[in-house]
Amino acid sequence: MPSQTEVNEASAPRFEPAVSKRMKASAPRRLRRAFSLDDFEAAARRHLPKPIFDYVAGTAESGRSHSANLSDFAAIGFVPNSLRGHIGRSQKTVIFGKEYDRPFGIAPMGLSALAAYDGDVVLAQAAADCGTLAMMSATSLTSLERVAEQAQSRWFQAYFPGDEERVLGMTDRIARAGFDTLVITVDVAVNGNRETDLRNGFATPLKPTPKLAWQGATHPAWLLGTAFKTLRTHGMPHFENLDVDRGPPILARDLVRSFSGREQLRWDHVEAARARWKGNFVLKGVLSPKDAERARAIGCDGIIVSNHGGRQLDGAVSAISALPKVVEAAGDMTVMLDSGVRRGTDVLKALALGAQFVFVGRPMLYAAAVAGKPGVRYAMDILSAEIDRNMALLGIGDLSEMTRDLLVMPDTSRRSF
């Protein structure tokens, strides 16, 4: 009779190392040469008009925080264990009492439906197909009610103004739609200084210009498959979820009310939302241990360590470098991470340093833009395959075995932030 370990290993989901023949066969035609998440960026650069691609890829100012997200992951080394003989490896992860097949989900990204047709629905449906989750963005062009109904999305990321009435009204709307996890982003008091958007003339509301028209005309796959298809099927996109009422169209002249007031958001507004919200309550954009302690004190269930993908304060420390001290201050809260995750090794490093789940942003939207839902599923399979291979090489069969003693941390004694 097989042992319980053998039974568990036999029943564990398997992800073939690297890109298996099965994965290659299922790859969308336009992504057949994509073998890593970085490859999706190159495909999206060809597919999207330059102002839209640059909006997704863009960073604040000189891009120092974005670069640190990548280099700080790369600076962490592994010390693998040998001859462990794991036949099967499991990536199952539990957060807030729910089990997911993968230790990563899709981060919230604004204007997803501008880059990919029905992008908010596509990302959520693909994540669900893969046994994980996608977090919906407040700056989306699809109503949160439709995404909740059609894609069974249950995590919503909100930008709240410093106005308790509006905070509570939006909290109630999110609850009525059926979301069970409310994520409040706290690192966007004002928008970051994204100079690439200024150079491209890209702003919200969008302003039609000859340059923008030329970019659309020279990218016919996006023009027909995303822009025209959206207008034909759903009409002019609106900012649907920034406030209780439907926001203005993307071509509106005035978005002042919809985007105003964030710089006035304070802890007492967050506490009011926490008291109102009955589900899981999470703060996103936490880099300071003191903020983690305050979040725990007001009853938050979780925090996401993040520097907004390097899109806000340029020079803010990377999420992975901030993670260990935030974990120490977090107590029994669920700690998650985004910003800079591009490889299976990055996922495992974050888990070893105390994160219980991670989120991946830009590459998933690139995949959706180029190949829709099949593209996103393919991207998630690539990342899962990397995690599986890395687990085998590290000598672990379960993510609970991914501990800090398997890492060599960089010498940060000379680093100053």
GIJOUR-V759541 format. One record per backbone hydrogen bond with DSSP energy under -1.0 kcal/mol. NH is the residue of the N-H (numbers start at 1). CO is the residue of the C=O. Records with the same first field share a line. If there is no record, write none. Layout:
# GIJOUR-V759541
NH: CO / CO
This chain:
# GIJOUR-V759541
7: 3
8: 4
9: 5
10: 6
11: 7
24: 20
25: 21
26: 22
31: 28
32: 29
34: 31
43: 39
44: 40
45: 41
46: 42
47: 43
48: 44
53: 49
54: 50
55: 51
56: 52
57: 53
58: 54
60: 310
61: 193
63: 60
67: 63
68: 64
69: 65
70: 66
71: 67
72: 68
74: 70
75: 71
76: 73
77: 408
79: 406
81: 394
90: 397
93: 100
95: 98
98: 95
100: 93
101: 131
105: 358
106: 133
107: 360
111: 139
114: 111
115: 111
116: 112
119: 116
122: 118
123: 119
124: 120
125: 121
126: 122
127: 123
128: 124
129: 125
130: 126
131: 128
132: 127
135: 106
136: 155
147: 143
148: 144
149: 145
150: 146
151: 147
153: 147
156: 181
157: 136
158: 183
162: 261
163: 161
167: 163
168: 164
169: 165
170: 166
171: 167
172: 168
173: 169
174: 170
175: 171
176: 172
177: 173
178: 175
179: 174
180: 154
181: 154
182: 280
183: 156
184: 282
185: 158
186: 284
194: 192
195: 193
198: 194
199: 195
200: 196
202: 197
206: 250
213: 209
214: 210
215: 211
216: 212
217: 213
218: 214
219: 216
223: 219
224: 220
225: 221
226: 222
227: 222
228: 223
230: 226
231: 227
232: 228
233: 229
234: 230
239: 248
240: 140 / 238
247: 239
250: 237
252: 249
259: 255
260: 256
264: 261
265: 262
270: 266
271: 267
272: 268
273: 269
274: 270
275: 271
276: 272
277: 273
280: 180
282: 182
283: 302
284: 184
285: 304
286: 304
292: 288
293: 289
294: 290
295: 291
296: 292
297: 293
298: 294
299: 296
300: 295
301: 281
302: 281
303: 334
304: 283
305: 336
310: 307
311: 308
316: 313
322: 318
323: 319
326: 322
327: 323
328: 324
329: 325
330: 326
333: 330
334: 301
336: 303
337: 357
338: 305
347: 343
348: 344
349: 345
350: 346
351: 347
352: 348
353: 349
354: 351
355: 350
356: 335
358: 103
359: 337
360: 105
364: 361
365: 361
366: 362
367: 363
368: 364
369: 365
370: 366
371: 367
372: 368
375: 371
376: 372
377: 373
378: 374
379: 375
380: 376
381: 377
382: 378
383: 379
384: 380
385: 381
386: 382
387: 383
388: 384
389: 385
390: 386
391: 387
392: 388
393: 389
394: 390
395: 391
396: 391
401: 398
402: 399
403: 401
406: 403
407: 404
408: 77
415: 412
